[in-house]
């Protein structure tokens, strides 16, 4: 079964909430990560968490696209596609 974009957003929201101890009800897909308290170091932590959780490699050059949950989900989907998943 292929995951939809909204599925990926829900999965990324879970990883964000688990990694940064946030209430999922407060995490909107289009909210800037900075508003959630996730700075540049936090984005690196999120990238690492996604790589571990999904067993993928996400190029550090893609980190600049980590602006909100939705964009992180798109980067994750691209990484999974490039690895044939």
N, C-alpha and C positions, 0 to 999 in steps of 0.2 A: 504494500500500500504506500502510495506517495503522499507525503505530508503536504498540507496546504500552507499558504503563507500565514494564515491565522493560527494554524497548529504550531508553526515555527515560532510565531510571536508568543504564544502561550508557553512554549518550552523555554524560550529565552527569558521570559518574565520569571519563570520558576527559578532558573539559574541565577538571575539577578537578585531575586529575593533571598534565595538560599545563601548566596555569596556575600551579600551585604546586609543581611538580617532586616529586610524591609517587609512591610505588610503588602501582600499582593493586591489588596483592594486599593492601595494608594499608587500603584504603578500603572500609568497609562502608556499605551504603545508609542504615542507621539511626544511624551514628556522628555525634554532634554535630560540626558544622563546627569549633567551638572546639577539640575534641580533635585535629583535623587541623591545628591551627595557623592557622585562618582566622578572623581577628577581623572587626570591623565594616568596616574598610578593605578587608580581603580579600573580604568579601561584595560590596562595591561593584565590586571588580575582577572577581569572578566574574560578576556581573550584566552588566558591560560585555563580558566575553568571550563570554557566551551571546548577547548581542544581536548581536555581530559575527559569530559562528559561524553563527547561525541566521537572521540578517537580520530580527530581530523587535525590537519595542520592549517592554520590561518596565518598568512603572511603578515608580518608587522606593518607592511605598507598599507594594509587595509584598515589599520587602527584609526585612521583619520575619518573613516566612514562610521565609526561607533559614536553616533550623535544621539540616538534614541533607541528604544527597544526594537522598533520596526526596522530601522536601518541595520541594527546588529543581526536581526533575523535574516535579512537579505544577504548579508555577508556570510552568515552561517550556511544558508541555502546554496550560495555560490560555491563555498568550500566543499560541501557535501556532493554537489553536482560534479565538481572537478575531480572528485575521488570516485565517481561512479555510483553514488548512492542516492 
